[in-house]
């Protein structure tokens, strides 16, 4: 190893250890949400992190079992059992591989920036709220209640100490990641001072063996496919959306460019393997990815190391890991939440269009209230509608009279489904002279609705016995127009070459 690369290797190894520690309670919690054994979540975290890091696509991004997928899985597990979950995860991975091979990952670049802001802020809130469950205790009668008194103040004190170390230590030294130092310091304090507080072991035991190959025990029939395919499709979509948006976020933070198609294939392969080795599947984890990137670990090595550390915890160090106080990990995730939230978005009020603010707020709220996939879809739809509305208003004509005395409408803007009403309203067929020209040189005809609007306008002039001339339309418009076909003036040298979006073009 080149001695010059040692600091970078050390950073990735230590960050991988920190990420592995943070993966443990998350994997256990999400497994319990999905109503499966904690080891099913831990095995998923190990295999997802290892395989996605080996295949690459976005160095520094960490994958594992996630809450967004767990909430979908629970209905399947309750109704049909865990074996159907394993089969679903395998099929989910196959769909993701097909997505990547078809090179659809590039379309994630089309997600508008306000949607990304809403996504980041929503997930920051979700990460914060996810820690609230650790502040509850189980009563002797099986019910749960919020912590009170000394246990609560002890937990809050340890959380505050963890956060203070994470924020303040980098001012003194950066030899060791402050996140890892905070976990180690608070854990040592709790263990050696005998402080009574909740630990990882209170969630569940993480002791286990190596994951073993296991074919899902489900009938190979059309009926099984009918059960698992809808879940696989939903899980594949949620996993890809969360992963590719996280990839975009890391791209922006590191000013580098990941490979979305390769990341999609890698995630798919990881899920297929996970399903065959008794894991619950997963996708990119924004919290752990933020820990990694803020530690300065932007190589695949950190993901590989975190997975190997996680496996070693399961095999050899379960008793030690179970002694780590939850307060240390909660404090770490609180810091991740704070660093993930785009506080600068508050400065956007009064500086950006209201529609963009609406998208940011809507996506964040929907992310918290439902799930990421729905939030992103809603955000993209709102953004698309706003875009269409704004461009629909930007269509206008400049009216002149030529040397023949003909009235000339010089059209400017884009003619498409949202602007057709405004387009029709620009003309006054009853008041116009016998010869009228519409010049499309500075306009673009975008879709079938635009063609229908031109035909409708042509019919109105024809009914009034007036002659309409259409100039500078593309040859494809000539083929697709109906009533206005005979009104087009063809000029091979000046007519533009572009294709309106219409399925009649094949």
Secondary structure as GFF3:
##gff-version 3
##sequence-region A 1 506
A	DSSP	three_ten_helix	3	5	.	.	.	ID=ss1
A	DSSP	alpha_helix	6	33	.	.	.	ID=ss2
A	DSSP	alpha_helix	38	55	.	.	.	ID=ss3
A	DSSP	beta_strand	63	64	.	.	.	ID=ss4
A	DSSP	alpha_helix	67	80	.	.	.	ID=ss5
A	DSSP	alpha_helix	82	101	.	.	.	ID=ss6
A	DSSP	three_ten_helix	104	110	.	.	.	ID=ss7
A	DSSP	alpha_helix	113	130	.	.	.	ID=ss8
A	DSSP	three_ten_helix	131	135	.	.	.	ID=ss9
A	DSSP	beta_strand	136	138	.	.	.	ID=ss10
A	DSSP	beta_strand	144	146	.	.	.	ID=ss11
A	DSSP	alpha_helix	149	172	.	.	.	ID=ss12
A	DSSP	alpha_helix	178	193	.	.	.	ID=ss13
A	DSSP	three_ten_helix	200	202	.	.	.	ID=ss14
A	DSSP	alpha_helix	222	254	.	.	.	ID=ss15
A	DSSP	alpha_helix	260	276	.	.	.	ID=ss16
A	DSSP	beta_strand	283	284	.	.	.	ID=ss17
A	DSSP	alpha_helix	286	294	.	.	.	ID=ss18
A	DSSP	alpha_helix	300	315	.	.	.	ID=ss19
A	DSSP	alpha_helix	318	321	.	.	.	ID=ss20
A	DSSP	alpha_helix	326	340	.	.	.	ID=ss21
A	DSSP	three_ten_helix	343	348	.	.	.	ID=ss22
A	DSSP	alpha_helix	354	369	.	.	.	ID=ss23
A	DSSP	alpha_helix	372	393	.	.	.	ID=ss24
A	DSSP	beta_strand	396	401	.	.	.	ID=ss25
A	DSSP	beta_strand	407	415	.	.	.	ID=ss26
A	DSSP	alpha_helix	420	425	.	.	.	ID=ss27
A	DSSP	beta_strand	435	445	.	.	.	ID=ss28
A	DSSP	alpha_helix	448	463	.	.	.	ID=ss29
A	DSSP	beta_strand	467	471	.	.	.	ID=ss30
A	DSSP	alpha_helix	475	480	.	.	.	ID=ss31
A	DSSP	three_ten_helix	485	487	.	.	.	ID=ss32
A	DSSP	beta_strand	488	489	.	.	.	ID=ss33
A	DSSP	three_ten_helix	503	505	.	.	.	ID=ss34
###
